[in-house]
Amino acid sequence: MLIPLFQYKFNLVEEDKLSGEYKKENVKVPVLSLNNLRDGSFQNSFDRFWQNDHEFRNWFIRLNNQLNYSLFDKANANGTIVCKENVLITEGDIKSFLGYDFAGKSKIDAMLDKAEFISDTLQKKGISFVFMIAPSKASVYKDQIPAKYFSIYKSNMTNYDYFMRGIKKRNLKVFDTKNIILEDKRYFEYPVFPKNGVHWSGNTVAKISDTLVDFLNDELSLEVPSIQLEIGELTIVDYRFTDYDIGEAMNLLWNVSDDILHYPLMSFVNVKEKKPNLLGVGDSFIQSFYGFYPVLDSVFSSN
């Protein structure tokens, strides 16, 4: 019981920082007086200070999280569910896949009407407008979702289904990576999403990038460089970029992943001097195209 006190006083051991974001209370050491000792306020105040600031706090948090995960299949990461075969999926992904968060037909129609206007306006200026659909982990690993969620969140319509219907109705261009992945068994040679990651794996990004440049060349006539993929690195330890991002956010005592992940070698062929400009508006999935491989820098202009 005295070890944390010695650590606080002498800082004997260097403690690893926690991953993710959290707000630490700014609690000062209370001033001792006879009155606040009598009425118990000193004890309460010091307890708040010590809980927030004592040494080995990070280690105890990791110990608590590890016990929750290893013994009770509970992930202490915001909104994360431990599914079958220890696949981690966020509850928000599950809700979206099952249609629980359906935005409503009128709202989606209004969005797509605006998109159609933007697309037509840009087309007159010779600029292509494309929807790129990124799959959620739940949509790829639906078999891993516990059965109870299908009864809790099941809906008749999903945002994806209604968006795709509206996109086709308005003849908008779309690069639907969800459909591409689910229809091609080659994507499943290695994990499409790592068990402990919320984003698609480096291997998936490499293959999608290869398909994307074909789409840009064939569908949009942009004449961008082609991509060549070769056998690269297989690893169970040296994960790259976001391939262990939920695992890091859980702040455990040790790495719990058993995925064998593949990182292909990527090269760009027929790199053009003049590359097309890109305006990309998206969520965190867009970072994969510069975090794993220099796709954006190699295919598009720096403008």
C-alpha positions in Angstrom: 0.0 0.0 0.0 3.0 2.3 0.5 4.5 1.7 -2.9 2.4 4.3 -4.7 3.4 6.8 -2.0 7.1 6.1 -2.5 6.6 6.4 -6.3 4.7 9.7 -5.8 7.6 11.1 -3.7 10.6 9.8 -5.5 9.3 8.8 -9.1 11.3 5.5 -9.0 9.6 4.0 -12.1 8.8 5.6 -15.5 5.1 4.9 -16.2 3.6 4.6 -19.7 1.0 7.1 -20.7 -2.5 6.0 -21.6 -3.8 6.0 -25.2 -6.8 7.9 -26.3 -8.3 11.0 -24.8 -9.5 11.6 -21.3 -10.0 14.7 -19.1 -8.0 14.7 -15.9 -9.5 16.6 -12.9 -7.4 19.5 -11.6 -7.6 18.7 -7.9 -5.2 20.4 -5.6 -3.8 19.0 -2.3 -6.3 20.1 0.4 -5.0 22.2 3.3 -5.2 20.4 6.6 -7.0 22.1 9.5 -8.7 20.9 12.7 -12.2 21.8 11.4 -12.0 20.0 8.0 -10.4 17.0 9.7 -13.3 16.9 12.2 -16.1 17.2 9.7 -14.4 14.8 7.2 -14.1 17.3 4.3 -10.3 17.0 4.4 -10.5 13.2 4.0 -13.0 13.5 1.1 -10.9 16.2 -0.6 -7.6 14.2 -0.2 -9.3 11.1 -1.5 -10.4 12.9 -4.6 -6.9 14.3 -5.1 -5.2 10.9 -4.6 -7.6 9.0 -6.8 -6.9 11.5 -9.6 -3.2 12.0 -9.1 -1.6 9.0 -7.4 1.3 7.2 -9.0 0.7 3.9 -10.8 -2.8 5.2 -11.6 -2.3 4.4 -15.3 -1.1 0.9 -14.4 -4.1 0.2 -12.3 -6.4 1.4 -15.1 -4.7 -1.0 -17.5 -5.0 -3.8 -14.9 -8.7 -3.1 -14.5 -9.2 -3.0 -18.3 -7.3 -6.3 -18.8 -9.3 -8.1 -16.1 -12.6 -6.8 -17.7 -11.5 -8.0 -21.1 -9.8 -11.3 -20.2 -12.4 -12.5 -17.6 -15.7 -10.8 -18.6 -15.4 -10.1 -22.4 -15.8 -6.4 -21.7 -13.9 -3.8 -23.7 -13.3 -0.6 -21.8 -13.2 1.5 -25.0 -16.0 3.9 -25.9 -19.0 2.0 -27.4 -17.0 -1.1 -28.2 -18.5 -4.6 -28.1 -16.5 -7.8 -27.8 -18.2 -10.0 -30.5 -17.7 -13.7 -31.4 -14.0 -14.9 -31.8 -13.0 -11.7 -29.9 -13.7 -9.5 -32.9 -14.2 -5.9 -31.6 -17.0 -3.9 -33.3 -18.3 -0.5 -32.2 -22.0 -0.5 -31.2 -22.6 2.4 -33.6 -21.4 0.3 -36.5 -23.9 -2.5 -35.4 -26.7 0.0 -35.2 -26.0 1.4 -38.6 -25.7 -2.0 -40.2 -29.0 -3.1 -38.8 -30.8 0.2 -39.6 -31.4 1.5 -36.1 -30.0 4.9 -37.0 -31.9 5.3 -40.2 -32.0 9.1 -40.9 -35.4 9.0 -42.7 -36.3 9.1 -46.4 -37.0 12.8 -46.6 -33.7 13.8 -45.0 -31.7 11.5 -47.3 -33.6 12.6 -50.4 -32.8 16.2 -49.5 -29.1 15.4 -49.2 -29.1 13.5 -52.5 -31.0 16.3 -54.3 -28.3 18.7 -53.2 -25.6 16.2 -54.3 -27.3 15.9 -57.7 -27.2 19.7 -58.1 -23.6 19.9 -57.1 -22.7 17.0 -59.5 -24.5 18.6 -62.4 -22.8 22.0 -61.7 -19.3 20.5 -61.4 -19.9 18.4 -64.5 -20.4 21.6 -66.6 -16.9 22.7 -65.4 -15.4 19.3 -66.3 -15.1 18.2 -62.7 -16.2 14.7 -61.6 -18.2 14.2 -58.5 -18.1 10.7 -56.9 -19.6 9.1 -53.9 -17.2 6.6 -52.3 -18.8 4.2 -49.9 -16.6 2.7 -47.2 -17.9 -0.4 -45.4 -18.4 -0.6 -41.7 -16.8 -3.4 -39.8 -20.2 -4.7 -38.8 -21.3 -5.0 -42.5 -18.2 -7.2 -43.3 -18.3 -9.3 -40.1 -22.0 -9.6 -39.6 -21.6 -13.2 -38.6 -19.6 -12.2 -35.5 -22.3 -9.9 -34.1 -24.1 -11.4 -31.0 -27.6 -12.6 -31.9 -29.2 -10.3 -29.3 -28.4 -7.2 -31.3 -30.4 -8.4 -34.2 -33.5 -8.3 -32.1 -32.6 -5.0 -30.3 -31.6 -2.9 -33.3 -33.2 -4.6 -36.4 -34.9 -2.1 -38.8 -36.6 -2.5 -42.2 -34.3 0.1 -43.9 -30.7 1.2 -43.6 -29.0 4.4 -44.6 -26.8 2.5 -47.0 -29.7 0.8 -48.8 -31.6 4.0 -49.2 -28.6 6.0 -50.2 -27.6 3.5 -52.9 -31.2 3.4 -54.2 -31.2 7.3 -54.4 -27.7 7.4 -56.0 -28.8 5.0 -58.8 -32.1 6.9 -59.3 -30.2 10.2 -59.9 -27.4 8.6 -62.0 -24.7 9.8 -59.6 -21.3 8.2 -59.8 -20.4 5.9 -57.0 -17.4 3.8 -56.0 -18.9 1.3 -53.6 -16.1 -0.4 -51.8 -18.5 -2.3 -49.5 -20.0 -4.1 -52.5 -16.5 -4.6 -54.1 -15.2 -6.2 -50.9 -18.2 -8.4 -50.2 -18.3 -9.7 -53.8 -14.6 -10.6 -54.1 -13.3 -13.5 -52.0 -9.7 -12.4 -52.5 -10.2 -9.6 -49.9 -10.8 -12.3 -47.3 -7.4 -14.0 -47.7 -6.3 -11.9 -44.8 -8.5 -9.9 -42.3 -10.5 -7.2 -44.1 -10.6 -5.4 -40.7 -8.2 -6.4 -37.9 -9.9 -7.9 -34.9 -8.7 -5.0 -32.8 -9.1 -2.3 -35.4 -12.0 -0.1 -36.4 -10.6 0.8 -39.8 -9.9 -1.6 -42.7 -6.5 -3.2 -42.7 -3.4 -2.2 -44.7 -3.9 -5.2 -47.0 -7.5 -4.0 -47.8 -6.4 -0.5 -48.4 -3.7 -1.7 -50.9 -6.3 -3.8 -52.9 -9.0 -1.0 -52.8 -6.4 1.5 -54.0 -5.6 -0.7 -56.9 -9.3 -1.0 -57.8 -9.7 2.8 -57.3 -7.1 3.8 -59.8 -8.7 1.5 -62.4 -12.0 3.2 -61.7 -10.4 6.7 -62.1 -8.8 5.7 -65.4 -11.8 3.7 -66.8 -14.8 5.5 -65.5 -13.5 9.1 -65.2 -10.7 9.1 -67.9 -8.3 10.8 -65.5 -5.1 9.0 -66.7 -3.7 8.5 -63.2 -0.8 6.1 -62.4 -1.5 2.4 -62.1 -0.7 0.3 -59.0 1.3 -2.9 -58.9 1.0 -5.1 -55.8 3.5 -7.8 -54.8 3.8 -10.1 -51.8 5.0 -8.1 -48.9 5.3 -8.5 -45.1 3.3 -11.0 -43.0 3.3 -10.1 -39.3 1.5 -10.9 -36.1 3.4 -8.2 -34.1 4.4 -5.1 -36.2 1.0 -3.7 -37.1 0.9 -0.5 -39.0 -1.1 2.8 -38.7 -4.7 2.0 -37.5 -4.5 -1.8 -37.5 -4.6 -1.9 -33.7 -6.4 1.3 -32.9 -9.2 -0.2 -30.7 -6.6 -2.3 -28.9 -4.6 0.8 -28.1 -7.7 2.6 -27.0 -8.6 -0.2 -24.5 -5.3 0.5 -22.6 -4.6 -3.2 -21.7 -1.5 -4.6 -20.0 -0.4 -6.5 -23.1 -1.2 -6.9 -26.8 -4.2 -9.3 -27.3 -4.3 -9.5 -31.0 -3.6 -12.8 -32.8 -4.2 -11.6 -36.4 -1.7 -12.4 -39.1 -1.8 -9.3 -41.2 -0.3 -8.7 -44.7 1.2 -5.5 -46.0 1.8 -5.8 -49.8 4.6 -4.0 -51.6 3.0 -1.2 -53.6 4.6 0.5 -56.6 3.2 3.1 -59.0 3.5 2.7 -62.7 3.4 5.4 -65.4 3.5 8.3 -62.9 2.3 11.4 -64.7 4.0 14.8 -64.5 0.6 16.5 -64.3 -1.8 14.9 -61.8 -5.5 15.7 -61.2 -6.5 17.8 -58.2 -8.6 16.2 -55.5 -11.0 17.5 -53.0 -11.8 14.7 -50.5 -14.6 15.2 -47.9 -14.9 12.2 -45.6 -14.5 10.6 -42.2 -11.4 8.9 -40.8 -11.4 6.2 -43.6 -9.8 8.8 -46.0 -6.7 8.8 -43.8 -5.9 5.2 -44.8 -4.9 6.4 -48.3 -1.9 8.3 -46.9 -1.4 6.5 -43.6 -0.6 3.0 -45.0 0.7 3.9 -48.5 1.3 7.3 -50.3 -1.8 6.8 -52.5 -3.0 10.4 -52.4 0.5 11.9 -53.0 1.3 9.5 -55.9 -2.1 9.6 -57.7 -3.2 13.2 -57.2 -1.7 16.6 -57.3 -0.4 18.2 -54.1 -3.0 21.0 -54.7 
